Amino acid sequence: MPTENERKYVLADPEAVLALWDRADWDEVRQGYLPGDARIRRRTKMGRVSETFTYKIATGGRLIEVETALDARDFDDLWPLTDRRIHKLRRTDTDAHGLLWDIDVFLDGDGQSYLAMAECEMPEGMAAPPAILPALVDLVRYLVPLERQAEFTNTRLSDPTCVATLKC
């Protein structure tokens, strides 16, 4: 099972982040959390839709992430059971070192952006990426320290009021 190992970066000015790439390069994401901390996600990009089911659990000093494809019907049946729902735009990019970066712009109930965040997915044992994704260098507002990662989870960031109280 894959171990999740990522570094998180709070980005300044969500609208400037969105402007870095063409709108067609962004996925629309609807995500909700089920009882027991599992998550379902629907990603839509240019008419293509995919659904996933994800479960994460900390054990043995690492965070294990199990993710599998989900049928659209199952997603629709599970959606009413979710809470802590998230609506965001996501762009995924691979840097010069082969590391995967997810750039998220969180949207409130009116579709207005309230936070931009980047996460770099790294192999187990890597402490930090060799470099920040070049397009983001001037927009990094805060490198989230490892000891504060739990404060910057999607479940917490789904609440704009909570985001407003974060110190970064």
PyRosetta script that sets phi, psi and omega in degrees:
from pyrosetta import init, pose_from_sequence

init()
pose = pose_from_sequence("MPTENERKYVLADPEAVLALWDRADWDEVRQGYLPGDARIRRRTKMGRVSETFTYKIATGGRLIEVETALDARDFDDLWPLTDRRIHKLRRTDTDAHGLLWDIDVFLDGDGQSYLAMAECEMPEGMAAPPAILPALVDLVRYLVPLERQAEFTNTRLSDPTCVATLKC")
pose.set_psi(1, 143.1)
pose.set_omega(1, -177.0)
pose.set_phi(2, -74.7)
pose.set_psi(2, 139.8)
pose.set_omega(2, 174.3)
pose.set_phi(3, -91.6)
pose.set_psi(3, 130.6)
pose.set_omega(3, 176.9)
pose.set_phi(4, -81.7)
pose.set_psi(4, 127.7)
pose.set_omega(4, 177.5)
pose.set_phi(5, -142.0)
pose.set_psi(5, 107.6)
pose.set_omega(5, -176.5)
pose.set_phi(6, -141.1)
pose.set_psi(6, 157.2)
pose.set_omega(6, 171.0)
pose.set_phi(7, -115.3)
pose.set_psi(7, 140.5)
pose.set_omega(7, -176.4)
pose.set_phi(8, -114.0)
pose.set_psi(8, 143.8)
pose.set_omega(8, -179.6)
pose.set_phi(9, -133.2)
pose.set_psi(9, 123.2)
pose.set_omega(9, 172.7)
pose.set_phi(10, -80.7)
pose.set_psi(10, 132.3)
pose.set_omega(10, -178.0)
pose.set_phi(11, -106.7)
pose.set_psi(11, 146.5)
pose.set_omega(11, 177.3)
pose.set_phi(12, -81.2)
pose.set_psi(12, 147.4)
pose.set_omega(12, 169.9)
pose.set_phi(13, 55.9)
pose.set_psi(13, 82.2)
pose.set_omega(13, -179.8)
pose.set_phi(14, -53.9)
pose.set_psi(14, -35.5)
pose.set_omega(14, -180.0)
pose.set_phi(15, -66.7)
pose.set_psi(15, -35.7)
pose.set_omega(15, 176.7)
pose.set_phi(16, -67.4)
pose.set_psi(16, -36.3)
pose.set_omega(16, 177.4)
pose.set_phi(17, -63.9)
pose.set_psi(17, -46.0)
pose.set_omega(17, 178.7)
pose.set_phi(18, -59.5)
pose.set_psi(18, -35.6)
pose.set_omega(18, -176.6)
pose.set_phi(19, -73.8)
pose.set_psi(19, -11.6)
pose.set_omega(19, -179.4)
pose.set_phi(20, -65.9)
pose.set_psi(20, -30.0)
pose.set_omega(20, -176.9)
pose.set_phi(21, -130.6)
pose.set_psi(21, 156.0)
pose.set_omega(21, 176.2)
pose.set_phi(22, -58.6)
pose.set_psi(22, 143.5)
pose.set_omega(22, -178.2)
pose.set_phi(23, -57.1)
pose.set_psi(23, -31.8)
pose.set_omega(23, 179.8)
pose.set_phi(24, -65.9)
pose.set_psi(24, -17.3)
pose.set_omega(24, 179.9)
pose.set_phi(25, -84.5)
pose.set_psi(25, -2.7)
pose.set_omega(25, -178.6)
pose.set_phi(26, -102.8)
pose.set_psi(26, 139.4)
pose.set_omega(26, 172.6)
pose.set_phi(27, -92.1)
pose.set_psi(27, 147.1)
pose.set_omega(27, 170.0)
pose.set_phi(28, -95.0)
pose.set_psi(28, 131.6)
pose.set_omega(28, -175.3)
pose.set_phi(29, -123.0)
pose.set_psi(29, 130.2)
pose.set_omega(29, 169.6)
pose.set_phi(30, -118.0)
pose.set_psi(30, 125.4)
pose.set_omega(30, -174.3)
pose.set_phi(31, -139.4)
pose.set_psi(31, 141.8)
pose.set_omega(31, 177.3)
pose.set_phi(32, -144.1)
pose.set_psi(32, 156.4)
pose.set_omega(32, -176.1)
pose.set_phi(33, -106.9)
pose.set_psi(33, 133.4)
pose.set_omega(33, 179.7)
pose.set_phi(34, -92.0)
pose.set_psi(34, 160.1)
pose.set_omega(34, 173.7)
pose.set_phi(35, -54.8)
pose.set_psi(35, 137.2)
pose.set_omega(35, -178.8)
pose.set_phi(36, 91.7)
pose.set_psi(36, 9.3)
pose.set_omega(36, 173.6)
pose.set_phi(37, 76.0)
pose.set_psi(37, 10.6)
pose.set_omega(37, 172.1)
pose.set_phi(38, -78.0)
pose.set_psi(38, 160.2)
pose.set_omega(38, -177.8)
pose.set_phi(39, -132.8)
pose.set_psi(39, 145.9)
pose.set_omega(39, 169.4)
pose.set_phi(40, -119.6)
pose.set_psi(40, 148.5)
pose.set_omega(40, -176.3)
pose.set_phi(41, -142.7)
pose.set_psi(41, 138.4)
pose.set_omega(41, 172.9)
pose.set_phi(42, -119.1)
pose.set_psi(42, 123.4)
pose.set_omega(42, 177.7)
pose.set_phi(43, -112.9)
pose.set_psi(43, 132.1)
pose.set_omega(43, 179.8)
pose.set_phi(44, -125.6)
pose.set_psi(44, 130.7)
pose.set_omega(44, 177.0)
pose.set_phi(45, -145.4)
pose.set_psi(45, 118.9)
pose.set_omega(45, 178.6)
pose.set_phi(46, 46.7)
pose.set_psi(46, 47.6)
pose.set_omega(46, 176.3)
pose.set_phi(47, 85.4)
pose.set_psi(47, -13.5)
pose.set_omega(47, 177.4)
pose.set_phi(48, -87.2)
pose.set_psi(48, 133.0)
pose.set_omega(48, -177.8)
pose.set_phi(49, -123.6)
pose.set_psi(49, 136.8)
pose.set_omega(49, 173.2)
pose.set_phi(50, -137.6)
pose.set_psi(50, 146.6)
pose.set_omega(50, 179.4)
pose.set_phi(51, -123.1)
pose.set_psi(51, 144.2)
pose.set_omega(51, 177.3)
pose.set_phi(52, -137.3)
pose.set_psi(52, 155.5)
pose.set_omega(52, 173.2)
pose.set_phi(53, -117.5)
pose.set_psi(53, 131.2)
pose.set_omega(53, -177.3)
pose.set_phi(54, -132.6)
pose.set_psi(54, 140.4)
pose.set_omega(54, 174.0)
pose.set_phi(55, -133.5)
pose.set_psi(55, 131.0)
pose.set_omega(55, 177.9)
pose.set_phi(56, -120.2)
pose.set_psi(56, 141.9)
pose.set_omega(56, 177.4)
pose.set_phi(57, -147.6)
pose.set_psi(57, 136.0)
pose.set_omega(57, 177.4)
pose.set_phi(58, -87.9)
pose.set_psi(58, 128.6)
pose.set_omega(58, 177.9)
pose.set_phi(59, -160.8)
pose.set_psi(59, 146.1)
pose.set_omega(59, 176.9)
pose.set_phi(60, 59.2)
pose.set_psi(60, 29.1)
pose.set_omega(60, 178.8)
pose.set_phi(61, 77.8)
pose.set_psi(61, 14.2)
pose.set_omega(61, 178.1)
pose.set_phi(62, -142.3)
pose.set_psi(62, 165.1)
pose.set_omega(62, 178.0)
pose.set_phi(63, -106.2)
pose.set_psi(63, 116.9)
pose.set_omega(63, -179.5)
pose.set_phi(64, -96.8)
pose.set_psi(64, 132.2)
pose.set_omega(64, 179.8)
pose.set_phi(65, -118.4)
pose.set_psi(65, 123.3)
pose.set_omega(65, 177.8)
pose.set_phi(66, -113.4)
pose.set_psi(66, 123.3)
pose.set_omega(66, -177.8)
pose.set_phi(67, -133.5)
pose.set_psi(67, 139.6)
pose.set_omega(67, 179.3)
pose.set_phi(68, -144.7)
pose.set_psi(68, 156.1)
pose.set_omega(68, 177.3)
pose.set_phi(69, -66.8)
pose.set_psi(69, 151.2)
pose.set_omega(69, -178.4)
pose.set_phi(70, -130.2)
pose.set_psi(70, 141.1)
pose.set_omega(70, 174.7)
pose.set_phi(71, -69.6)
pose.set_psi(71, 148.7)
pose.set_omega(71, 179.0)
pose.set_phi(72, -58.2)
pose.set_psi(72, -39.9)
pose.set_omega(72, 179.7)
pose.set_phi(73, -62.7)
pose.set_psi(73, -42.5)
pose.set_omega(73, 178.9)
pose.set_phi(74, -64.2)
pose.set_psi(74, -41.9)
pose.set_omega(74, 177.0)
pose.set_phi(75, -57.9)
pose.set_psi(75, -49.3)
pose.set_omega(75, -178.5)
pose.set_phi(76, -61.2)
pose.set_psi(76, -37.0)
pose.set_omega(76, 178.7)
pose.set_phi(77, -72.0)
pose.set_psi(77, -33.8)
pose.set_omega(77, -178.6)
pose.set_phi(78, -82.1)
pose.set_psi(78, -27.8)
pose.set_omega(78, -174.5)
pose.set_phi(79, -52.2)
pose.set_psi(79, -43.7)
pose.set_omega(79, 179.8)
pose.set_phi(80, -63.1)
pose.set_psi(80, -17.5)
pose.set_omega(80, 179.8)
pose.set_phi(81, -86.7)
pose.set_psi(81, -6.7)
pose.set_omega(81, -175.6)
pose.set_phi(82, -85.9)
pose.set_psi(82, 156.4)
pose.set_omega(82, 167.8)
pose.set_phi(83, -134.2)
pose.set_psi(83, -173.2)
pose.set_omega(83, -178.2)
pose.set_phi(84, 46.2)
pose.set_psi(84, 55.0)
pose.set_omega(84, -177.8)
pose.set_phi(85, -78.8)
pose.set_psi(85, 146.1)
pose.set_omega(85, -178.4)
pose.set_phi(86, -125.9)
pose.set_psi(86, 138.2)
pose.set_omega(86, 169.7)
pose.set_phi(87, -122.7)
pose.set_psi(87, 122.5)
pose.set_omega(87, -178.8)
pose.set_phi(88, -150.8)
pose.set_psi(88, 166.7)
pose.set_omega(88, 171.3)
pose.set_phi(89, -108.1)
pose.set_psi(89, 140.1)
pose.set_omega(89, -177.0)
pose.set_phi(90, -133.4)
pose.set_psi(90, 136.5)
pose.set_omega(90, 171.7)
pose.set_phi(91, -123.6)
pose.set_psi(91, 134.2)
pose.set_omega(91, 178.5)
pose.set_phi(92, -113.4)
pose.set_psi(92, 135.2)
pose.set_omega(92, -178.1)
pose.set_phi(93, -139.1)
pose.set_psi(93, 153.9)
pose.set_omega(93, 175.6)
pose.set_phi(94, -113.5)
pose.set_psi(94, 131.1)
pose.set_omega(94, -177.2)
pose.set_phi(95, -86.7)
pose.set_psi(95, -179.1)
pose.set_omega(95, -177.0)
pose.set_phi(96, -63.8)
pose.set_psi(96, -16.8)
pose.set_omega(96, -179.4)
pose.set_phi(97, -97.9)
pose.set_psi(97, 4.7)
pose.set_omega(97, -179.9)
pose.set_phi(98, 81.3)
pose.set_psi(98, 11.2)
pose.set_omega(98, 179.4)
pose.set_phi(99, -87.9)
pose.set_psi(99, 143.1)
pose.set_omega(99, -178.2)
pose.set_phi(100, -89.8)
pose.set_psi(100, 130.6)
pose.set_omega(100, 177.4)
pose.set_phi(101, -116.9)
pose.set_psi(101, 128.8)
pose.set_omega(101, 171.2)
pose.set_phi(102, -106.3)
pose.set_psi(102, 124.2)
pose.set_omega(102, 178.0)
pose.set_phi(103, -111.1)
pose.set_psi(103, 119.1)
pose.set_omega(103, -176.9)
pose.set_phi(104, -114.8)
pose.set_psi(104, 137.5)
pose.set_omega(104, 170.2)
pose.set_phi(105, -119.0)
pose.set_psi(105, 113.1)
pose.set_omega(105, -176.8)
pose.set_phi(106, -81.2)
pose.set_psi(106, 138.4)
pose.set_omega(106, -177.8)
pose.set_phi(107, -117.2)
pose.set_psi(107, 140.6)
pose.set_omega(107, 176.9)
pose.set_phi(108, -83.8)
pose.set_psi(108, -175.7)
pose.set_omega(108, -177.9)
pose.set_phi(109, -60.0)
pose.set_psi(109, -22.1)
pose.set_omega(109, 178.3)
pose.set_phi(110, -95.7)
pose.set_psi(110, 4.3)
pose.set_omega(110, 179.8)
pose.set_phi(111, 81.1)
pose.set_psi(111, 12.6)
pose.set_omega(111, 178.6)
pose.set_phi(112, -91.0)
pose.set_psi(112, 139.3)
pose.set_omega(112, -179.7)
pose.set_phi(113, -75.1)
pose.set_psi(113, 140.0)
pose.set_omega(113, 178.4)
pose.set_phi(114, -130.5)
pose.set_psi(114, -7.0)
pose.set_omega(114, 179.5)
pose.set_phi(115, -162.3)
pose.set_psi(115, 141.8)
pose.set_omega(115, 171.1)
pose.set_phi(116, -123.5)
pose.set_psi(116, 136.9)
pose.set_omega(116, -174.8)
pose.set_phi(117, -143.5)
pose.set_psi(117, 143.9)
pose.set_omega(117, 174.1)
pose.set_phi(118, -122.1)
pose.set_psi(118, 143.5)
pose.set_omega(118, 175.6)
pose.set_phi(119, -128.8)
pose.set_psi(119, 133.4)
pose.set_omega(119, 175.6)
pose.set_phi(120, -106.3)
pose.set_psi(120, 119.3)
pose.set_omega(120, 177.5)
pose.set_phi(121, -85.4)
pose.set_psi(121, 125.3)
pose.set_omega(121, -175.8)
pose.set_phi(122, -124.8)
pose.set_psi(122, 159.3)
pose.set_omega(122, 174.7)
pose.set_phi(123, -65.9)
pose.set_psi(123, 153.8)
pose.set_omega(123, 177.3)
pose.set_phi(124, -55.1)
pose.set_psi(124, 135.4)
pose.set_omega(124, 178.5)
pose.set_phi(125, 95.3)
pose.set_psi(125, -17.9)
pose.set_omega(125, 177.8)
pose.set_phi(126, -81.9)
pose.set_psi(126, 130.6)
pose.set_omega(126, -176.1)
pose.set_phi(127, -86.1)
pose.set_psi(127, -31.0)
pose.set_omega(127, -178.0)
pose.set_phi(128, -161.1)
pose.set_psi(128, 153.2)
pose.set_omega(128, 176.3)
pose.set_phi(129, -67.9)
pose.set_psi(129, 151.4)
pose.set_omega(129, 179.0)
pose.set_phi(130, -61.2)
pose.set_psi(130, -28.2)
pose.set_omega(130, 179.9)
pose.set_phi(131, -155.4)
pose.set_psi(131, 156.0)
pose.set_omega(131, 174.9)
pose.set_phi(132, -78.5)
pose.set_psi(132, 144.7)
pose.set_omega(132, 177.3)
pose.set_phi(133, -49.3)
pose.set_psi(133, 122.3)
pose.set_omega(133, -172.3)
pose.set_phi(134, -51.0)
pose.set_psi(134, -39.6)
pose.set_omega(134, -179.0)
pose.set_phi(135, -62.6)
pose.set_psi(135, -22.0)
pose.set_omega(135, -174.7)
pose.set_phi(136, -99.5)
pose.set_psi(136, -11.3)
pose.set_omega(136, -171.9)
pose.set_phi(137, -48.0)
pose.set_psi(137, -47.6)
pose.set_omega(137, -176.6)
pose.set_phi(138, -78.2)
pose.set_psi(138, -6.4)
pose.set_omega(138, -177.0)
pose.set_phi(139, -108.3)
pose.set_psi(139, -2.0)
pose.set_omega(139, 179.7)
pose.set_phi(140, -70.9)
pose.set_psi(140, 120.6)
pose.set_omega(140, 178.3)
pose.set_phi(141, -97.2)
pose.set_psi(141, -32.7)
pose.set_omega(141, -173.7)
pose.set_phi(142, -157.8)
pose.set_psi(142, 125.4)
pose.set_omega(142, 171.2)
pose.set_phi(143, -87.2)
pose.set_psi(143, 116.5)
pose.set_omega(143, -177.2)
pose.set_phi(144, -72.5)
pose.set_psi(144, 117.6)
pose.set_omega(144, 177.7)
pose.set_phi(145, -63.4)
pose.set_psi(145, 150.6)
pose.set_omega(145, -178.8)
pose.set_phi(146, -54.6)
pose.set_psi(146, -37.1)
pose.set_omega(146, -178.0)
pose.set_phi(147, -72.2)
pose.set_psi(147, -9.8)
pose.set_omega(147, 178.6)
pose.set_phi(148, -110.4)
pose.set_psi(148, 8.0)
pose.set_omega(148, -177.6)
pose.set_phi(149, -54.4)
pose.set_psi(149, -39.0)
pose.set_omega(149, -176.9)
pose.set_phi(150, -63.8)
pose.set_psi(150, -23.3)
pose.set_omega(150, 177.9)
pose.set_phi(151, -76.9)
pose.set_psi(151, -15.1)
pose.set_omega(151, -174.0)
pose.set_phi(152, -118.1)
pose.set_psi(152, 35.5)
pose.set_omega(152, 175.7)
pose.set_phi(153, -83.0)
pose.set_psi(153, 156.7)
pose.set_omega(153, -180.0)
pose.set_phi(154, -58.6)
pose.set_psi(154, -34.5)
pose.set_omega(154, 179.9)
pose.set_phi(155, -61.3)
pose.set_psi(155, -40.9)
pose.set_omega(155, 178.5)
pose.set_phi(156, -75.2)
pose.set_psi(156, -37.9)
pose.set_omega(156, -177.2)
pose.set_phi(157, -73.9)
pose.set_psi(157, -10.2)
pose.set_omega(157, 177.0)
pose.set_phi(158, -69.2)
pose.set_psi(158, -13.0)
pose.set_omega(158, -178.3)
pose.set_phi(159, -108.4)
pose.set_psi(159, 107.0)
pose.set_omega(159, -179.3)
pose.set_phi(160, -57.0)
pose.set_psi(160, -30.4)
pose.set_omega(160, 178.4)
pose.set_phi(161, -66.1)
pose.set_psi(161, -41.9)
pose.set_omega(161, 177.5)
pose.set_phi(162, -63.9)
pose.set_psi(162, -42.8)
pose.set_omega(162, -179.7)
pose.set_phi(163, -59.7)
pose.set_psi(163, -39.0)
pose.set_omega(163, -179.0)
pose.set_phi(164, -63.9)
pose.set_psi(164, -22.4)
pose.set_omega(164, -178.3)
pose.set_phi(165, -92.7)
pose.set_psi(165, -8.6)
pose.set_omega(165, -178.5)
pose.set_phi(166, -68.2)
pose.set_psi(166, 138.9)
pose.set_omega(166, 176.9)
pose.set_phi(167, -96.6)
pose.set_psi(167, 113.7)
pose.set_omega(167, 177.1)
pose.set_phi(168, -154.2)
pose.dump_pdb("model.pdb")
